[in-house]
């Protein structure tokens, strides 16, 4: 009876987390639509104004290491609730701002709130739902992609009816619903914390001993001694910079390059999100097969992503824009779906929190820089094609950085399979020999 109650409560927590990610994705990843409005209003060029579209997500990602420690120290529920208030309030106040720099400051504050909501929801749920990781990932993916799919329609309607100020006010009101969700998060049953969390809580309570060693153990800084982790961090930085270009500039880029109206271009974000949702399910089912390696799938998807982004300037028309956006969304889903699984495969479950936090942190820096640089390229050349070519080149570079470690990883997997097959052969031979001796 207790197990059934615990299982039901676990399911409720995961569904709540999925609902939270819907508001997180919708309220913050739709800024690419608003950037086009802000360029016209503030008259500061695409490069500088792109900061308004990247700063929330970028700051949110950069705060991952600090957020992980806050959650472990004070609990997910309290920190998530306070962060939700900060995020929703800053988005709402943006609607009353007339100064560009004040708008940037408010987006930074909103990003600090987003840091908790975004950076800890995924690893928290994965650690708390270890027996059904794929299902938990799928539910969170539904919320994330569902928010990205529905909010462009909401934002487009609000822009036509109330302008960008009224739109920010409404989005802030919707984002405030996360405060109620934060109050519902609880530690369920008597399930113990993961082993690495217990160890870190002990480290926090220690009052004597080597402080430097305690700091290194708490923050798991030994990760940076591994060449594979450093390569993965650089890969995360470059890939997030590329994703920043896509999310912020796909609306304006498809409007100018593909010859479609700005209202039609806004729905390219919905196409990305819908395909992202389908992709998460497909890839999650694929990676459940024991013979399919997560890192290999990740490398393949990013290779095709580079090709798809590179052909954007050659596509014309609304149908082509939706098709290209859908394929990009499907390929991007691999990153969100496979990222935690790859970290567990490469560095172990004990390092999941901090390896995730450090990788996301460097990725946040990349997200902050990617869209503004692409915007400055457009301001300089007057052609969005160059921006998307640069984006495709970055994705290729991120893949090349992983190739040496991917080869090492594949060799280890092959040795493991050979050892397993050898043991099975010996067991079979011994079994046959025993049968013959009995006969």
VOLUMMI-607416 format. One record per residue (C-alpha): residue in one letter; x, y, z. Coordinates in nm, 2 decimals. Each point is the difference from the previous one (the first is absolute). Layout:
<rs>
R r     xx     yy     zz
R a      X      Y      Z
...
</rs>
This chain:
<rs>
R r     xx     yy     zz
R x   0.00   0.00   0.00
R x   0.28   0.23   0.09
R x   0.18  -0.08  -0.32
R x  -0.31   0.08  -0.21
R x  -0.04   0.33   0.18
R x   0.36   0.08  -0.06
R x  -0.02  -0.09  -0.37
R x  -0.31   0.22  -0.04
R x   0.17   0.29   0.17
R x   0.31  -0.04  -0.22
R x  -0.22   0.01  -0.31
R x  -0.18   0.32   0.12
R x   0.34   0.17   0.06
R x   0.12  -0.09  -0.35
R x  -0.32   0.13  -0.16
R x   0.03   0.32   0.20
R x   0.36   0.04  -0.12
R x  -0.12  -0.05  -0.36
R x  -0.26   0.27   0.05
R x   0.26   0.23   0.14
R x   0.23  -0.05  -0.30
R x  -0.30   0.09  -0.22
R x   0.00   0.35   0.15
R x   0.38   0.02   0.01
R x   0.04  -0.08  -0.37
R x  -0.30   0.20  -0.12
R x   0.06   0.31   0.21
R x   0.37   0.03  -0.08
R x   0.08  -0.18  -0.33
R x  -0.25   0.20  -0.19
R x   0.22   0.32   0.03
R x   0.11  -0.05  -0.36
R x  -0.34   0.13  -0.11
R x   0.03   0.31   0.23
R x   0.35   0.08  -0.12
R x  -0.13   0.12  -0.34
R x  -0.24   0.23   0.18
R x   0.27   0.13   0.23
R x   0.24   0.08  -0.29
R x  -0.27   0.23  -0.15
R x  -0.08   0.16   0.34
R x   0.35   0.06   0.15
R x   0.17   0.07  -0.34
R x   0.33  -0.15   0.11
R x   0.07  -0.26  -0.27
R x  -0.05  -0.38   0.00
R x   0.34  -0.08   0.17
R x  -0.05   0.21   0.31
R x  -0.38  -0.06   0.03
R x   0.06  -0.38  -0.02
R x   0.12   0.02   0.36
R x  -0.36   0.04   0.10
R x  -0.07  -0.33  -0.16
R x   0.29  -0.19   0.14
R x   0.07   0.14   0.35
R x  -0.28  -0.18   0.19
R x   0.09  -0.34  -0.13
R x   0.38   0.07   0.00
R x   0.00   0.12   0.36
R x  -0.23  -0.28   0.10
R x   0.24  -0.26  -0.14
R x   0.31   0.17   0.15
R x  -0.14  -0.02   0.35
R x  -0.02  -0.38  -0.01
R x   0.29  -0.08   0.24
R x  -0.12   0.25   0.26
R x  -0.36  -0.11  -0.03
R x   0.10  -0.37   0.05
R x   0.16   0.09   0.33
R x  -0.29   0.22   0.11
R x  -0.25  -0.28  -0.07
R x   0.21  -0.25   0.20
R x   0.04   0.24   0.29
R x  -0.36   0.15   0.03
R x  -0.22  -0.25  -0.19
R x  -0.15   0.00  -0.35
R x  -0.34   0.13   0.11
R x   0.11   0.32   0.18
R x   0.25   0.10  -0.26
R x  -0.23  -0.08  -0.30
R x  -0.28   0.21   0.16
R x   0.22   0.31   0.06
R x   0.15  -0.03  -0.35
R x  -0.34  -0.01  -0.16
R x  -0.10   0.32   0.17
R x   0.32   0.17  -0.12
R x  -0.04  -0.12  -0.36
R x  -0.37   0.09  -0.03
R x   0.04   0.34   0.17
R x   0.29   0.10  -0.23
R x  -0.18  -0.10  -0.32
R x  -0.31   0.19   0.12
R x   0.19   0.32   0.08
R x   0.17  -0.01  -0.34
R x  -0.33   0.11  -0.15
R x   0.03   0.34   0.17
R x   0.36   0.07  -0.11
R x   0.11   0.27  -0.26
R x   0.37  -0.02   0.05
R x   0.20  -0.26  -0.18
R x   0.26  -0.06   0.27
R x  -0.27  -0.03   0.27
R x  -0.17  -0.26  -0.22
R x   0.33  -0.19  -0.01
R x   0.03   0.02   0.38
R x  -0.35  -0.14   0.05
R x   0.07  -0.29  -0.24
R x   0.32  -0.08   0.20
R x  -0.22  -0.01   0.32
R x  -0.25  -0.22  -0.18
R x   0.29  -0.23  -0.11
R x   0.11  -0.04   0.36
R x  -0.35  -0.13   0.08
R x   0.00  -0.22  -0.31
R x   0.33  -0.16   0.12
R x  -0.17  -0.20   0.27
R x  -0.30  -0.09  -0.20
R x   0.19  -0.13  -0.30
R x   0.33  -0.13   0.13
R x  -0.12  -0.21   0.29
R x  -0.34  -0.14  -0.12
R x   0.15  -0.26  -0.24
R x   0.27  -0.15   0.22
R x  -0.21   0.02   0.31
R x  -0.28  -0.20  -0.16
R x   0.24  -0.25  -0.16
R x   0.16  -0.07   0.34
R x  -0.33  -0.03   0.17
R x  -0.15  -0.22  -0.27
R x   0.29  -0.24  -0.07
R x  -0.20  -0.31  -0.10
R x  -0.19   0.18  -0.28
R x   0.25   0.25  -0.13
R x  -0.13  -0.02  -0.36
R x  -0.36   0.07   0.11
R x   0.11   0.29   0.22
R x   0.20   0.14  -0.29
R x  -0.30  -0.03  -0.23
R x  -0.24   0.18   0.24
R x   0.25   0.28   0.05
R x   0.06   0.01  -0.38
R x  -0.38   0.03  -0.06
R x  -0.01   0.30   0.23
R x   0.30   0.17  -0.15
R x  -0.10  -0.05  -0.36
R x  -0.37   0.06   0.07
R x   0.09   0.34   0.14
R x   0.21   0.08  -0.30
R x  -0.28  -0.10  -0.23
R x  -0.29   0.18   0.16
R x   0.16   0.33   0.11
R x   0.08   0.13  -0.36
R x  -0.38  -0.01  -0.06
R x  -0.06   0.19   0.33
R x   0.28   0.25  -0.07
R x  -0.12   0.06  -0.36
R x  -0.36   0.06   0.12
R x   0.12   0.23   0.28
R x   0.23   0.20  -0.23
R x  -0.29   0.07  -0.24
R x  -0.25   0.09   0.28
R x   0.22   0.17   0.27
R x   0.35   0.07  -0.15
R x   0.32  -0.13   0.16
R x  -0.06   0.17   0.33
R x  -0.34  -0.17   0.06
R x   0.16  -0.32  -0.13
R x   0.27   0.01   0.27
R x  -0.26   0.07   0.27
R x  -0.21  -0.30  -0.10
R x   0.31  -0.23  -0.02
R x   0.10   0.12   0.34
R x  -0.34  -0.09   0.14
R x   0.02  -0.35  -0.16
R x   0.35  -0.05   0.14
R x  -0.13   0.08   0.35
R x  -0.19  -0.33  -0.01
R x   0.34  -0.16   0.07
R x  -0.02   0.14   0.35
R x  -0.30  -0.23   0.08
R x   0.18  -0.29  -0.15
R x   0.31   0.07   0.21
R x  -0.21  -0.04   0.32
R x  -0.11  -0.35  -0.11
R x   0.35  -0.14  -0.03
R x   0.08  -0.23   0.29
R x   0.24  -0.27   0.09
R x  -0.20  -0.32  -0.03
R x  -0.02  -0.31   0.22
R x   0.31  -0.09   0.19
R x   0.22  -0.06  -0.30
R x   0.36   0.09   0.07
R x   0.19   0.26  -0.19
R x   0.24  -0.12  -0.27
R x   0.33  -0.11   0.14
R x   0.19   0.30  -0.13
R x  -0.25   0.24   0.15
R x   0.04  -0.16   0.34
R x   0.37   0.03  -0.02
R x  -0.03   0.37  -0.10
R x  -0.23   0.07   0.30
R x   0.26  -0.15   0.23
R x   0.26   0.22  -0.16
R x  -0.21   0.31   0.06
R x  -0.03  -0.09   0.37
R x   0.37  -0.07   0.06
R x   0.16   0.27   0.23
R x   0.35  -0.12   0.00
R x   0.25  -0.16  -0.24
R x   0.16   0.13  -0.31
R x  -0.22   0.28  -0.13
R x   0.16  -0.01  -0.35
R x  -0.06  -0.37  -0.03
R x  -0.36   0.04   0.13
R x  -0.06   0.27  -0.26
R x   0.14  -0.21  -0.29
R x  -0.21  -0.30   0.11
R x  -0.32   0.20   0.04
R x   0.03   0.16  -0.34
R x   0.15  -0.31  -0.16
R x   0.28   0.20  -0.16
R x   0.18  -0.32  -0.10
R x  -0.23  -0.01  -0.30
R x   0.23   0.26  -0.16
R x   0.29  -0.23   0.01
R x  -0.17  -0.22  -0.26
R x   0.07   0.09  -0.36
R x  -0.33  -0.15  -0.10
R x  -0.19   0.23   0.23
R x   0.19   0.31  -0.12
R x  -0.08  -0.10  -0.36
R x  -0.37  -0.04   0.09
R x  -0.01   0.34   0.17
R x   0.15   0.17  -0.31
R x  -0.25  -0.20  -0.21
R x  -0.29   0.13   0.22
R x   0.13   0.36  -0.03
R x   0.01  -0.01  -0.38
R x  -0.33  -0.20  -0.04
R x  -0.19   0.24   0.22
R x   0.14   0.30  -0.19
R x  -0.14  -0.16  -0.32
R x  -0.34  -0.07   0.17
R x  -0.01   0.37   0.10
R x   0.03   0.10  -0.36
R x  -0.28  -0.23  -0.10
R x  -0.25   0.09   0.28
R x   0.06   0.38  -0.02
R x   0.05   0.06  -0.38
R x  -0.21  -0.27  -0.16
R x  -0.31   0.23  -0.01
R x   0.18   0.30  -0.16
R x   0.22  -0.22  -0.21
R x  -0.28  -0.20  -0.15
R x  -0.19   0.32  -0.06
R x   0.28   0.16  -0.21
R x   0.16  -0.31  -0.15
R x  -0.31  -0.21  -0.09
R x  -0.22   0.28  -0.11
R x  -0.28  -0.06   0.26
R x  -0.19   0.25   0.21
R x   0.11   0.07   0.36
R x  -0.32  -0.16   0.13
R x   0.07  -0.32  -0.19
R x   0.36   0.01   0.12
R x  -0.11   0.01   0.36
R x  -0.15  -0.35  -0.03
R x   0.34  -0.15  -0.09
R x   0.06  -0.01   0.37
R x  -0.31  -0.21   0.04
R x   0.12  -0.23  -0.27
R x   0.33  -0.04   0.18
R x  -0.17  -0.08   0.33
R x  -0.25  -0.25  -0.15
R x   0.27  -0.19  -0.18
R x   0.21   0.02   0.32
R x  -0.28  -0.17   0.19
R x  -0.02  -0.28  -0.25
R x   0.38  -0.03  -0.01
R x   0.02  -0.04   0.37
R x  -0.23  -0.30   0.00
R x   0.16  -0.17  -0.31
R x   0.36   0.05   0.14
R x  -0.10  -0.11   0.35
R x  -0.15  -0.32  -0.14
R x   0.31  -0.06  -0.22
R x   0.25   0.04   0.29
R x  -0.19  -0.25   0.21
R x   0.15  -0.27  -0.23
R x   0.32  -0.13   0.17
R x   0.19   0.00  -0.33
R x  -0.06   0.37  -0.07
R x   0.25   0.24   0.15
R x  -0.12   0.34   0.11
R x   0.32   0.18  -0.09
R x   0.01  -0.15  -0.35
R x  -0.36   0.11  -0.07
R x   0.09   0.35   0.13
R x   0.29   0.03  -0.24
R x  -0.21  -0.11  -0.30
R x  -0.29   0.24   0.08
R x   0.23   0.30   0.03
R x   0.17  -0.09  -0.33
R x  -0.34   0.01  -0.17
R x  -0.09   0.32   0.19
R x   0.30   0.18  -0.15
R x  -0.11  -0.10  -0.35
R x  -0.36   0.11   0.07
R x   0.09   0.34   0.14
R x   0.24   0.06  -0.30
R x  -0.28  -0.05  -0.26
R x  -0.24   0.25   0.16
R x   0.11   0.28  -0.24
R x  -0.09  -0.22  -0.30
R x  -0.36  -0.07   0.11
R x  -0.29   0.21  -0.11
R x  -0.37   0.02   0.10
R x  -0.20  -0.06   0.31
R x  -0.02  -0.38  -0.04
R x   0.37  -0.02  -0.04
R x   0.05   0.22   0.31
R x  -0.22  -0.23   0.21
R x   0.17  -0.31  -0.14
R x   0.35   0.13   0.08
R x  -0.10   0.11   0.34
R x  -0.16  -0.34   0.07
R x   0.32  -0.18  -0.10
R x   0.21   0.23   0.22
R x  -0.24  -0.05   0.29
R x   0.03  -0.38  -0.04
R x   0.38   0.01  -0.01
R x   0.02   0.24   0.30
R x  -0.21  -0.24   0.21
R x   0.29  -0.24   0.01
R x   0.20   0.25   0.22
R x  -0.28   0.05   0.25
R x  -0.09  -0.37   0.01
R x   0.35  -0.15   0.00
R x   0.20   0.25   0.20
R x  -0.05  -0.14   0.35
R x   0.03  -0.36  -0.13
R x   0.33   0.07  -0.16
R x   0.14   0.16   0.32
R x  -0.11  -0.31   0.20
R x   0.16  -0.23  -0.26
R x   0.33   0.19  -0.01
R x   0.04   0.12   0.36
R x  -0.23  -0.21   0.21
R x  -0.32   0.08   0.20
R x   0.20   0.15   0.29
R x   0.12   0.28  -0.22
R x  -0.34   0.07  -0.17
R x  -0.09   0.32   0.20
R x   0.33   0.18  -0.04
R x   0.10  -0.13  -0.35
R x  -0.35   0.12  -0.11
R x   0.04   0.33   0.18
R x   0.35   0.08  -0.14
R x  -0.09  -0.10  -0.35
R x  -0.32   0.20   0.01
R x   0.19   0.30   0.15
R x   0.25   0.02  -0.29
R x  -0.29  -0.06  -0.24
R x  -0.17   0.30   0.15
R x   0.30   0.22  -0.08
R x  -0.02  -0.13  -0.36
R x  -0.37   0.07  -0.01
R x   0.06   0.36   0.12
R x   0.26   0.06  -0.28
R x  -0.15  -0.20  -0.30
R x  -0.30   0.21  -0.10
R x   0.17   0.35   0.05
R x   0.30  -0.11  -0.21
R x  -0.24  -0.12  -0.27
R x  -0.19   0.32   0.02
R x   0.32   0.21  -0.03
R x   0.09  -0.21  -0.31
R x  -0.34   0.09  -0.15
R x   0.04   0.37   0.09
R x   0.34   0.00  -0.17
R x  -0.08  -0.20  -0.31
R x  -0.37   0.07  -0.04
R x  -0.05  -0.37  -0.08
R x  -0.14  -0.26   0.25
R x   0.14  -0.28  -0.22
R x   0.35   0.07   0.14
R x  -0.13  -0.03   0.35
R x  -0.15  -0.34  -0.06
R x   0.31  -0.12  -0.19
R x   0.20   0.09   0.31
R x  -0.25  -0.18   0.22
R x   0.04  -0.32  -0.21
R x   0.38   0.03   0.02
R x  -0.02   0.02   0.38
R x  -0.21  -0.32   0.02
R x   0.26  -0.18  -0.21
R x   0.27   0.13   0.22
R x  -0.18  -0.13   0.31
R x  -0.03  -0.34  -0.16
R x   0.37  -0.01  -0.09
R x   0.10   0.08   0.36
R x  -0.18  -0.31   0.12
R x   0.13  -0.24  -0.27
R x   0.33  -0.11   0.18
R x  -0.18  -0.08   0.32
R x  -0.28  -0.16  -0.18
R x   0.25  -0.24  -0.17
R x   0.14  -0.08   0.34
R x  -0.35  -0.06   0.14
R x  -0.09  -0.23  -0.29
R x   0.32  -0.21   0.05
R x  -0.09  -0.04   0.37
R x  -0.35  -0.12  -0.09
R x   0.14  -0.25  -0.25
R x   0.24  -0.14   0.26
R x  -0.28  -0.03   0.25
R x  -0.22  -0.18  -0.25
R x   0.29  -0.24  -0.09
R x   0.06  -0.07   0.36
R x  -0.37  -0.07   0.06
R x  -0.02  -0.22  -0.31
R x   0.31  -0.19   0.11
R x  -0.15  -0.06   0.35
R x  -0.32  -0.12  -0.16
R x   0.19  -0.24  -0.22
R x   0.19  -0.14   0.29
R x  -0.32  -0.05   0.20
R x  -0.17  -0.17  -0.30
R x   0.30  -0.23  -0.04
R x   0.01  -0.09   0.36
R x  -0.37  -0.07   0.00
R x   0.03  -0.23  -0.31
R x   0.30  -0.18   0.16
R x  -0.20  -0.06   0.32
R x  -0.28  -0.15  -0.19
R x   0.23  -0.23  -0.19
R x   0.16  -0.11   0.33
R x  -0.34  -0.08   0.14
R x  -0.09  -0.20  -0.30
</rs>
